[in-house]
Amino acid sequence: QVQLVESGGGLVQAGGSLRLSCAASGSRFSINGMGWYRQAPGKQRELVAATTNGGSTNYADSVKDRFTISRDNAKNTVYLQMNSLKPEDTAVYYCNAVYKVFSYWGQGTQVTVSS
């Protein structure tokens, strides 16, 4: 059983920055895929960015060149650096980890961007 603990959300003005962190625990072996999703009110959950333990990354078009995902494999921690934030980035951000054949989710952290 993998547990994910997120931190770093909050309220920021448009154009500002935030850094999200997600620490995973409970895995005996290295977690393969880790990433961030978000869900805005009335919308479906969508992928924001993802990375593998090999270092490959994938971003939603809407956040490319603004967000950067990184990972510390030794700590099983994934980060999301969010720059040039826009009001449309407002959502609950969820950490996701894929371990063996299972997908695990964090509790979510609110990011609110004011205009």
C-alpha positions, 0 to 999 in steps of 0.5 A: 500500500502506497501513501501519498502526502501532498503539500504546497498549495495555496492562494497566489496572484496571477503571474505568481508561482507555487511549488507542490510536493508529493512524498510517497511511502510504503513501497518496497521498490521504486515507484515507476510513474508519478505525476500530477492531475487537477480537477476544477469545479464542474470539470473532469480530472485532467493530467497536468504533468507526469514523470517516470523513474527513468526521467521521461516527462509529459505535460498538458499543452496548457502548462507547457513552458510554465510548469516543471515536474521533477523527481527525487527517486531516492526520496520517492518525492515528486515536485511540480514547479508552477510559474506564470500561474493563471486564474484558469489553473485554479483547481484541486491538484492531486498527486498520482503514483503507479506502483506495480499494477496499482494507481494511488492518489493523494488527498489533493491540495487546493491551488487558487489563482486570483486575477 
